[in-house]
């Protein structure tokens, strides 16, 4: 049944992807209204998350964030569909990459890089970064149950040369690369919610005490990589800019969990600057401890 659904849906998505983005954004506007006002997709989760993160905001301010988020979420959906056929020329116009000198400096120092990112703005289009770097590129993802959809996701995210690797397989790959002295840049969405039984550390995220994902920090210390924050900003509808901030060039020298804290600080700063573009439907605070 899953295979049948895939073979029905994929041709439809491919045809839709050929439409100009302004038309797709028109569909996004309609979908946003339906998803928000009619379906109420994860509305309780979204409202609870925004309230937890911004207890000081008024009800009206939180509602504005909520409505803008639904618009952004639907924009992400149509942009993902557009990714099926979007040209490299167009995506370069719509996803600008700044401060490449940060990565170039690390390349010159012969450092592999863990590139940490939050669920903010448009991480889906970040694969174009592979076109601008000399290293082997990886992006870590959580494997989906539907093999057809999983394969499509990997093809879309790997269009520009990077390898899309499941979170269960990336560790041995990176250790093998280290043994062979193969330099790499690995993108990890690190604001995930770890299972309570698996969590090694708790910290605050937007003022809420939660278990935090520390796998990227542990990897950086064992592999002696540089750690860089990928900041993706939504400039306007359909246009994004990415920039890089070095968290550390010497991960083993830092106290435990300092890298994780620095990463969380960067994500929090982005959320506070433009709250609507964070993935509020993500159950980031479901294991909160306060």
C-alpha positions as CSV (number, residue, x, y, z in Angstrom):
1,X,0.0,0.0,0.0
2,X,2.8,2.4,0.9
3,X,4.5,1.8,-2.5
4,X,1.2,2.4,-4.3
5,X,0.6,5.7,-2.5
6,X,4.1,6.8,-3.4
7,X,3.7,6.0,-7.1
8,X,0.4,8.0,-7.0
9,X,1.7,11.0,-5.1
10,X,5.2,11.4,-6.6
11,X,4.1,12.1,-10.2
12,X,1.7,14.7,-8.8
13,X,4.4,16.4,-6.8
14,X,6.7,16.3,-9.8
15,X,4.2,18.1,-11.9
16,X,3.5,20.7,-9.2
17,X,7.3,21.3,-8.8
18,X,7.3,22.6,-12.4
19,X,5.0,25.4,-11.5
20,X,6.7,28.8,-10.7
21,X,7.1,29.5,-7.0
22,X,4.6,32.4,-7.0
23,X,1.9,30.0,-8.0
24,X,3.0,27.5,-5.4
25,X,2.9,30.2,-2.8
26,X,-0.7,30.9,-3.8
27,X,-1.4,27.3,-3.0
28,X,0.5,27.7,0.3
29,X,-1.7,30.6,1.3
30,X,-4.8,28.5,0.8
31,X,-3.3,25.5,2.5
32,X,-2.2,27.7,5.4
33,X,-5.7,28.9,6.0
34,X,-7.1,25.3,5.9
35,X,-4.4,23.8,8.1
36,X,-4.7,26.6,10.7
37,X,-8.4,27.5,10.7
38,X,-10.0,24.2,9.6
39,X,-7.7,21.3,10.4
40,X,-5.9,22.9,13.4
41,X,-2.8,20.8,12.7
42,X,-0.9,20.4,16.0
43,X,-2.4,23.6,17.2
44,X,-2.2,22.7,20.9
45,X,1.5,21.6,20.6
46,X,2.3,24.9,18.7
47,X,0.5,27.1,21.2
48,X,2.0,25.3,24.2
49,X,5.5,25.6,22.8
50,X,5.2,29.3,22.0
51,X,3.8,29.9,25.5
52,X,6.7,28.0,27.1
53,X,9.2,29.9,25.1
54,X,7.7,33.3,25.5
55,X,5.7,33.5,28.7
56,X,6.2,37.2,28.8
57,X,4.3,37.9,25.6
58,X,0.7,38.8,25.4
59,X,-1.9,36.5,24.0
60,X,-2.2,38.7,20.9
61,X,1.6,38.6,20.3
62,X,1.7,34.8,20.6
63,X,-1.2,34.5,18.2
64,X,0.7,36.6,15.6
65,X,3.7,34.3,15.9
66,X,1.4,31.3,15.6
67,X,-0.3,32.5,12.4
68,X,3.0,33.5,10.8
69,X,4.4,30.1,11.7
70,X,1.6,28.3,9.8
71,X,2.3,30.4,6.7
72,X,6.0,29.6,7.0
73,X,5.3,25.9,7.5
74,X,3.2,25.7,4.4
75,X,5.9,27.7,2.5
76,X,8.4,25.1,3.5
77,X,6.1,22.4,2.2
78,X,5.8,23.9,-1.3
79,X,9.5,24.8,-1.3
80,X,10.2,21.1,-0.6
81,X,8.0,20.1,-3.6
82,X,9.8,22.7,-5.7
83,X,13.1,21.1,-4.7
84,X,12.2,18.1,-7.0
85,X,12.9,20.2,-10.1
86,X,14.4,23.5,-9.1
87,X,17.5,24.4,-11.0
88,X,20.9,25.1,-9.4
89,X,20.8,28.6,-10.8
90,X,17.5,29.4,-9.1
91,X,18.4,27.9,-5.8
92,X,21.6,29.9,-5.8
93,X,19.6,33.0,-6.2
94,X,17.2,32.0,-3.4
95,X,19.7,30.5,-0.9
96,X,22.7,32.9,-0.5
97,X,25.7,31.7,1.3
98,X,27.7,34.3,3.3
99,X,30.9,34.2,5.4
100,X,32.4,31.2,3.4
101,X,35.7,32.5,4.7
102,X,34.9,30.8,8.0
103,X,34.8,27.4,6.4
104,X,37.7,28.2,4.1
105,X,39.9,29.1,7.1
106,X,39.1,25.7,8.7
107,X,39.8,23.9,5.4
108,X,43.2,25.7,5.3
109,X,43.9,24.3,8.8
110,X,43.0,20.8,7.6
111,X,40.1,20.5,10.1
112,X,37.0,18.4,9.5
113,X,33.9,20.2,10.5
114,X,30.6,19.4,12.3
115,X,28.1,21.9,11.1
116,X,25.3,22.3,13.6
117,X,21.9,23.7,12.7
118,X,18.5,24.1,14.3
119,X,15.0,23.5,12.9
120,X,14.9,27.1,11.7
121,X,14.1,28.8,8.4
122,X,14.9,26.5,5.5
123,X,17.3,23.7,6.4
124,X,16.0,21.7,3.4
125,X,17.8,23.9,0.9
126,X,21.1,23.9,2.8
127,X,22.4,21.0,0.6
128,X,23.6,23.6,-1.9
129,X,26.5,24.3,0.5
130,X,28.1,21.1,-0.9
131,X,28.7,23.0,-4.2
132,X,30.9,25.5,-2.4
133,X,33.2,23.2,-0.4
134,X,36.2,21.0,-1.2
135,X,35.4,18.4,1.5
136,X,33.2,15.3,1.5
137,X,29.8,16.4,2.6
138,X,27.3,14.5,4.8
139,X,23.9,15.4,6.2
140,X,22.5,13.4,9.1
141,X,18.8,12.5,9.1
142,X,16.4,10.2,10.9
143,X,15.3,7.4,8.6
144,X,11.6,7.2,7.7
145,X,9.6,4.1,7.9
146,X,8.2,4.4,4.3
147,X,11.2,3.2,2.1
148,X,9.9,5.1,-1.0
149,X,9.4,8.4,0.8
150,X,12.7,7.9,2.6
151,X,14.5,7.3,-0.8
152,X,12.9,10.5,-2.2
153,X,14.0,12.5,0.8
154,X,17.5,11.3,0.3
155,X,17.6,12.1,-3.4
156,X,16.2,15.6,-2.8
157,X,18.7,16.4,0.0
158,X,21.6,14.9,-1.8
159,X,21.1,16.6,-5.2
160,X,24.2,18.7,-4.8
161,X,26.7,16.1,-4.0
162,X,26.4,15.4,-0.3
163,X,25.7,12.0,1.2
164,X,22.5,11.7,3.2
165,X,23.2,9.3,6.1
166,X,21.0,8.0,8.9
167,X,21.8,9.0,12.5
168,X,22.5,5.3,13.1
169,X,25.1,5.0,10.4
170,X,27.0,8.3,10.5
171,X,29.3,7.5,13.5
172,X,31.2,4.5,11.9
173,X,31.5,6.5,8.7
174,X,33.2,9.5,10.4
175,X,35.5,7.3,12.4
176,X,36.5,5.4,9.3
177,X,37.2,8.7,7.6
178,X,39.4,9.8,10.5
179,X,41.4,6.6,10.2
180,X,41.9,7.2,6.5
181,X,42.5,10.9,7.0
182,X,39.5,11.9,4.9
183,X,38.3,15.4,5.7
184,X,34.6,16.0,5.8
185,X,31.8,18.5,6.7
186,X,28.8,17.0,8.4
187,X,25.5,18.8,8.9
188,X,23.5,17.8,12.0
189,X,20.2,19.2,13.2
190,X,21.1,19.3,16.8
191,X,18.0,20.7,18.6
192,X,16.4,17.3,18.6
193,X,14.6,15.8,21.6
194,X,16.5,12.9,23.0
195,X,14.7,10.0,24.8
196,X,14.8,10.6,28.5
197,X,16.4,7.2,29.0
198,X,19.2,8.1,26.6
199,X,19.8,11.7,27.7
200,X,23.2,12.4,29.3
201,X,22.6,16.0,30.1
202,X,19.9,18.5,30.9
203,X,20.0,22.3,30.2
204,X,17.7,25.2,29.5
205,X,16.3,25.9,26.1
206,X,14.3,29.1,25.8
207,X,14.2,29.1,29.6
208,X,12.8,25.6,29.9
209,X,14.8,22.8,31.5
210,X,14.9,19.9,29.1
211,X,17.1,16.9,28.2
212,X,19.5,18.0,25.4
213,X,21.1,16.2,22.5
214,X,24.9,15.9,23.1
215,X,25.8,13.5,20.4
216,X,27.3,16.1,18.2
217,X,29.5,17.4,21.0
218,X,30.7,13.9,21.9
219,X,31.6,13.2,18.2
220,X,33.5,16.5,17.9
221,X,35.6,15.7,20.9
222,X,36.4,12.1,19.8
223,X,37.1,13.1,16.3
224,X,38.8,16.4,17.1
225,X,36.7,18.3,14.6
226,X,35.9,22.0,14.4
227,X,32.3,22.8,15.3
228,X,30.5,25.5,13.4
229,X,27.0,26.9,13.7
230,X,25.0,27.3,10.5
231,X,22.7,30.3,10.8
232,X,19.9,30.3,8.2
233,X,17.8,33.4,8.0
234,X,14.6,34.0,6.1
235,X,15.1,37.3,4.2
236,X,11.7,37.3,2.6
237,X,9.4,34.8,1.1
238,X,11.4,32.3,-0.9
239,X,14.7,33.8,-0.1
240,X,17.2,32.8,2.6
241,X,20.7,33.6,3.6
242,X,23.2,31.3,5.4
243,X,26.2,32.3,7.4
244,X,28.7,30.4,9.6
245,X,30.0,31.0,13.1
246,X,32.8,29.0,14.6
247,X,31.9,27.5,18.0
248,X,35.3,26.0,18.5
249,X,38.3,24.8,16.5
250,X,39.5,22.7,19.4
251,X,36.6,20.7,20.7
252,X,38.6,18.3,23.1
253,X,39.9,21.3,25.1
254,X,36.4,22.6,26.1
255,X,34.6,21.6,29.3
256,X,31.9,19.0,28.8
257,X,28.6,20.4,27.5
258,X,30.0,23.9,26.7
259,X,29.7,23.2,23.0
260,X,26.1,22.1,23.4
261,X,25.4,25.3,25.4
262,X,27.0,27.5,22.8
263,X,24.9,25.9,20.1
264,X,21.7,26.3,22.1
265,X,22.6,30.0,22.6
266,X,22.8,30.5,18.9
267,X,19.5,28.8,18.2
268,X,17.8,30.8,21.0
269,X,19.1,34.1,19.6
270,X,17.6,33.3,16.2
271,X,14.2,32.3,17.7
272,X,14.1,35.5,19.7
273,X,15.0,37.6,16.7
274,X,12.3,36.2,14.4
275,X,10.1,33.6,16.3
276,X,7.8,32.6,13.5
277,X,10.5,30.7,11.6
278,X,11.2,28.1,14.2
279,X,9.6,24.6,13.9
280,X,7.0,25.1,16.7
281,X,5.2,21.9,15.7
282,X,8.3,20.0,16.7
283,X,7.7,18.5,20.2
284,X,11.0,19.9,21.5
285,X,9.7,20.5,25.1
286,X,7.7,17.3,25.6
287,X,10.2,16.1,28.3
288,X,10.5,19.4,30.1
289,X,11.6,19.2,33.7
290,X,10.3,22.5,35.1
